[in-house]
Amino acid sequence: MYNYISGKLVEKEPTFAVIDVNGIGYELKIPLSTYSQLGKQEYCKLYTYIHIKEDAHTLFGFINKDEKALFLLLISVSGVGPSIGLTLLSSLSTDEIRSAILRGDAKLLQSVKGLGAKTAQRVILELKDKLKKSGHEDIIQGEAFASDTHNREEALNALLALGINKGMAEKGLNTVIKTHGDQLSVEELVKFALRNR
């Protein structure tokens, strides 16, 4: 329906962004990776997917076509809805997700909240060949670090928005900071916290 939305970024949170297009504010659910890349820019362009149910029309936004394409692949798997797809993209990078699928690493996929063992296996089974055909076999994983107290607060808000209990979220963040230090980005704080659940 919509390929992308381009306009003024009027609001940005770890789980959503609001873009003003000619006086109409579009609220899009976004993964943490998109939130991190939006930075402090005034104008932005997000590639979109609209999910239509009887009781709601939900708009999802992605920083680039690659992220959107992987999201669409993920939700094509039975048992993986848009919420789990978004959580996957918030917990792992696109390369980490593809690498896990290609290597058959169900354990890594299962570490993401809401994704059980059977569904993780189904994701690998249904998407492995598709990824091989699209030329994603040479994926190298990497992680970046950088953070402060403000980032911890934003990470906590993101975890709460993803449905994590506040006590569990705070405990998880404390463990992450203790293990990896306090120089993590919001995205990395949330990713590690979600993996440690």
C-alpha positions as a Markdown table, in Angstrom:
| # | Residue | x | y | z |
|---|---|---|---|---|
| 1 | Met | 0.0 | 0.0 | 0.0 |
| 2 | Tyr | 2.7 | 2.5 | 1.1 |
| 3 | Asn | 6.3 | 1.9 | -0.1 |
| 4 | Tyr | 7.8 | 4.6 | 2.1 |
| 5 | Ile | 6.9 | 7.8 | 4.0 |
| 6 | Ser | 9.1 | 10.8 | 3.8 |
| 7 | Gly | 8.7 | 13.9 | 5.9 |
| 8 | Lys | 9.6 | 15.8 | 9.1 |
| 9 | Leu | 10.5 | 13.6 | 12.1 |
| 10 | Val | 8.4 | 15.2 | 14.9 |
| 11 | Glu | 8.7 | 12.5 | 17.5 |
| 12 | Lys | 11.0 | 9.5 | 18.1 |
| 13 | Glu | 11.0 | 6.9 | 20.8 |
| 14 | Pro | 12.8 | 3.5 | 20.8 |
| 15 | Thr | 9.6 | 1.7 | 19.6 |
| 16 | Phe | 7.9 | 4.3 | 17.3 |
| 17 | Ala | 8.4 | 7.4 | 15.2 |
| 18 | Val | 6.0 | 10.1 | 14.1 |
| 19 | Ile | 6.5 | 11.6 | 10.7 |
| 20 | Asp | 4.6 | 14.8 | 9.6 |
| 21 | Val | 3.7 | 14.7 | 5.9 |
| 22 | Asn | 1.9 | 17.8 | 4.8 |
| 23 | Gly | 0.2 | 18.3 | 8.2 |
| 24 | Ile | -0.7 | 14.6 | 8.7 |
| 25 | Gly | 1.3 | 12.8 | 11.5 |
| 26 | Tyr | 2.0 | 9.1 | 10.7 |
| 27 | Glu | 2.9 | 7.0 | 13.6 |
| 28 | Leu | 5.1 | 4.0 | 12.6 |
| 29 | Lys | 6.3 | 1.2 | 14.8 |
| 30 | Ile | 10.0 | 0.8 | 14.4 |
| 31 | Pro | 12.8 | -1.6 | 15.4 |
| 32 | Leu | 15.5 | -0.4 | 17.7 |
| 33 | Ser | 18.0 | -0.5 | 14.8 |
| 34 | Thr | 15.9 | 2.1 | 12.9 |
| 35 | Tyr | 15.6 | 4.3 | 16.1 |
| 36 | Ser | 19.4 | 4.3 | 16.5 |
| 37 | Gln | 20.0 | 5.3 | 12.9 |
| 38 | Leu | 17.4 | 8.1 | 12.9 |
| 39 | Gly | 19.7 | 10.1 | 15.2 |
| 40 | Lys | 18.8 | 13.8 | 15.5 |
| 41 | Gln | 17.8 | 14.4 | 11.9 |
| 42 | Glu | 14.9 | 16.7 | 11.2 |
| 43 | Tyr | 13.7 | 15.0 | 8.1 |
| 44 | Cys | 13.6 | 11.2 | 7.4 |
| 45 | Lys | 12.4 | 8.6 | 5.0 |
| 46 | Leu | 11.2 | 5.2 | 6.3 |
| 47 | Tyr | 10.2 | 2.2 | 4.2 |
| 48 | Thr | 6.9 | 1.0 | 5.3 |
| 49 | Tyr | 4.7 | -2.0 | 5.8 |
| 50 | Ile | 1.0 | -1.8 | 6.8 |
| 51 | His | -0.5 | -4.7 | 8.8 |
| 52 | Ile | -4.2 | -4.9 | 8.6 |
| 53 | Lys | -6.4 | -6.7 | 11.1 |
| 54 | Glu | -10.1 | -6.4 | 11.8 |
| 55 | Asp | -9.5 | -4.2 | 14.8 |
| 56 | Ala | -6.4 | -2.2 | 13.8 |
| 57 | His | -4.3 | -0.9 | 10.9 |
| 58 | Thr | -0.6 | -0.8 | 12.1 |
| 59 | Leu | 2.1 | 1.0 | 10.1 |
| 60 | Phe | 5.7 | -0.3 | 10.5 |
| 61 | Gly | 8.7 | 1.7 | 9.4 |
| 62 | Phe | 12.3 | 0.7 | 8.5 |
| 63 | Ile | 15.4 | 2.8 | 7.9 |
| 64 | Asn | 16.3 | 0.9 | 4.7 |
| 65 | Lys | 15.0 | -1.6 | 2.2 |
| 66 | Asp | 17.2 | -4.4 | 3.5 |
| 67 | Glu | 15.6 | -4.2 | 7.0 |
| 68 | Lys | 12.1 | -4.1 | 5.5 |
| 69 | Ala | 12.9 | -7.1 | 3.3 |
| 70 | Leu | 14.1 | -9.2 | 6.2 |
| 71 | Phe | 11.1 | -8.2 | 8.3 |
| 72 | Leu | 8.8 | -9.3 | 5.4 |
| 73 | Leu | 10.7 | -12.6 | 5.2 |
| 74 | Leu | 10.4 | -13.2 | 8.9 |
| 75 | Ile | 6.7 | -12.6 | 9.1 |
| 76 | Ser | 6.1 | -14.9 | 6.1 |
| 77 | Val | 6.9 | -17.7 | 8.5 |
| 78 | Ser | 3.8 | -19.2 | 10.3 |
| 79 | Gly | 3.9 | -18.2 | 14.0 |
| 80 | Val | 6.0 | -15.1 | 13.4 |
| 81 | Gly | 3.8 | -12.0 | 13.6 |
| 82 | Pro | 4.8 | -8.4 | 13.1 |
| 83 | Ser | 5.4 | -7.9 | 16.9 |
| 84 | Ile | 7.9 | -10.8 | 17.0 |
| 85 | Gly | 9.5 | -9.7 | 13.7 |
| 86 | Leu | 10.0 | -6.2 | 15.2 |
| 87 | Thr | 11.4 | -7.7 | 18.4 |
| 88 | Leu | 13.8 | -9.9 | 16.4 |
| 89 | Leu | 15.1 | -6.8 | 14.5 |
| 90 | Ser | 15.4 | -4.9 | 17.8 |
| 91 | Ser | 17.3 | -7.8 | 19.5 |
| 92 | Leu | 19.7 | -8.8 | 16.7 |
| 93 | Ser | 21.2 | -7.0 | 13.7 |
| 94 | Thr | 20.0 | -8.0 | 10.2 |
| 95 | Asp | 23.4 | -9.8 | 9.7 |
| 96 | Glu | 23.1 | -11.6 | 13.0 |
| 97 | Ile | 19.6 | -12.9 | 12.1 |
| 98 | Arg | 20.6 | -14.0 | 8.6 |
| 99 | Ser | 23.8 | -15.6 | 10.0 |
| 100 | Ala | 21.7 | -17.5 | 12.7 |
| 101 | Ile | 19.3 | -18.8 | 10.1 |
| 102 | Leu | 22.1 | -19.9 | 7.7 |
| 103 | Arg | 24.0 | -21.6 | 10.5 |
| 104 | Gly | 20.9 | -23.2 | 11.9 |
| 105 | Asp | 21.5 | -21.4 | 15.2 |
| 106 | Ala | 18.0 | -21.9 | 16.8 |
| 107 | Lys | 19.4 | -21.1 | 20.2 |
| 108 | Leu | 20.3 | -17.5 | 19.3 |
| 109 | Leu | 16.9 | -17.0 | 17.7 |
| 110 | Gln | 15.1 | -18.5 | 20.8 |
| 111 | Ser | 17.0 | -16.0 | 23.0 |
| 112 | Val | 14.6 | -13.4 | 21.5 |
| 113 | Lys | 11.5 | -12.7 | 23.7 |
| 114 | Gly | 8.4 | -14.4 | 22.2 |
| 115 | Leu | 10.2 | -16.8 | 19.9 |
| 116 | Gly | 9.9 | -20.4 | 21.0 |
| 117 | Ala | 11.9 | -23.5 | 20.0 |
| 118 | Lys | 9.5 | -24.7 | 17.4 |
| 119 | Thr | 9.1 | -21.3 | 15.8 |
| 120 | Ala | 12.8 | -20.8 | 15.7 |
| 121 | Gln | 13.3 | -24.1 | 13.9 |
| 122 | Arg | 10.5 | -23.2 | 11.5 |
| 123 | Val | 12.2 | -19.9 | 10.7 |
| 124 | Ile | 15.4 | -21.7 | 9.9 |
| 125 | Leu | 13.7 | -24.4 | 7.9 |
| 126 | Glu | 11.6 | -22.0 | 5.8 |
| 127 | Leu | 14.1 | -19.2 | 5.3 |
| 128 | Lys | 17.6 | -20.9 | 5.0 |
| 129 | Asp | 17.2 | -21.7 | 1.3 |
| 130 | Lys | 15.7 | -18.4 | 0.5 |
| 131 | Leu | 18.6 | -16.6 | 2.1 |
| 132 | Lys | 21.1 | -18.8 | 0.2 |
| 133 | Lys | 19.4 | -18.0 | -3.1 |
| 134 | Ser | 19.6 | -14.2 | -2.4 |
| 135 | Gly | 23.3 | -14.4 | -1.8 |
| 136 | His | 23.6 | -13.8 | 2.0 |
| 137 | Glu | 26.1 | -16.7 | 2.8 |
| 138 | Asp | 29.1 | -14.5 | 3.6 |
| 139 | Ile | 27.8 | -12.7 | 6.7 |
| 140 | Ile | 30.3 | -11.4 | 9.2 |
| 141 | Gln | 28.9 | -10.6 | 12.7 |
| 142 | Gly | 30.1 | -7.5 | 14.6 |
| 143 | Glu | 29.0 | -5.4 | 17.6 |
| 144 | Ala | 29.5 | -1.8 | 18.5 |
| 145 | Phe | 29.5 | -0.2 | 21.9 |
| 146 | Ala | 28.9 | 3.3 | 23.4 |
| 147 | Ser | 26.5 | 4.5 | 26.3 |
| 148 | Asp | 25.7 | 6.5 | 29.5 |
| 149 | Thr | 22.9 | 6.9 | 32.1 |
| 150 | His | 20.6 | 8.6 | 29.5 |
| 151 | Asn | 21.0 | 5.5 | 27.3 |
| 152 | Arg | 20.1 | 3.2 | 30.2 |
| 153 | Glu | 16.8 | 5.1 | 30.7 |
| 154 | Glu | 16.0 | 5.0 | 27.0 |
| 155 | Ala | 16.8 | 1.3 | 27.0 |
| 156 | Leu | 14.6 | 0.7 | 30.0 |
| 157 | Asn | 11.7 | 2.5 | 28.3 |
| 158 | Ala | 12.2 | 0.4 | 25.2 |
| 159 | Leu | 12.2 | -2.9 | 27.2 |
| 160 | Leu | 9.0 | -1.8 | 28.9 |
| 161 | Ala | 7.4 | -1.0 | 25.6 |
| 162 | Leu | 8.4 | -4.5 | 24.4 |
| 163 | Gly | 6.3 | -5.9 | 27.3 |
| 164 | Ile | 9.1 | -6.7 | 29.7 |
| 165 | Asn | 8.3 | -6.4 | 33.4 |
| 166 | Lys | 10.0 | -3.3 | 34.9 |
| 167 | Gly | 11.9 | -5.3 | 37.7 |
| 168 | Met | 13.1 | -7.9 | 35.1 |
| 169 | Ala | 14.1 | -5.1 | 32.7 |
| 170 | Glu | 16.1 | -3.2 | 35.3 |
| 171 | Lys | 17.8 | -6.5 | 36.5 |
| 172 | Gly | 18.6 | -7.4 | 32.9 |
| 173 | Leu | 20.2 | -4.0 | 32.2 |
| 174 | Asn | 22.2 | -4.1 | 35.4 |
| 175 | Thr | 23.6 | -7.5 | 34.4 |
| 176 | Val | 24.4 | -6.2 | 30.9 |
| 177 | Ile | 26.2 | -3.2 | 32.3 |
| 178 | Lys | 28.1 | -5.3 | 34.8 |
| 179 | Thr | 29.2 | -7.7 | 32.1 |
| 180 | His | 29.9 | -5.4 | 29.2 |
| 181 | Gly | 30.6 | -2.0 | 30.9 |
| 182 | Asp | 28.6 | 1.2 | 30.8 |
| 183 | Gln | 29.7 | 2.4 | 27.3 |
| 184 | Leu | 26.9 | 0.8 | 25.4 |
| 185 | Ser | 24.4 | 2.3 | 23.0 |
| 186 | Val | 20.6 | 2.1 | 23.6 |
| 187 | Glu | 20.4 | -0.5 | 20.9 |
| 188 | Glu | 23.1 | -2.7 | 22.3 |
| 189 | Leu | 21.7 | -2.4 | 25.9 |
| 190 | Val | 18.3 | -3.6 | 24.7 |
| 191 | Lys | 19.8 | -6.4 | 22.5 |
| 192 | Phe | 21.9 | -7.8 | 25.3 |
| 193 | Ala | 19.1 | -7.5 | 27.9 |
| 194 | Leu | 16.7 | -9.4 | 25.6 |
| 195 | Arg | 19.3 | -12.1 | 24.9 |
| 196 | Asn | 20.0 | -12.6 | 28.6 |
| 197 | Arg | 16.3 | -13.3 | 29.3 |
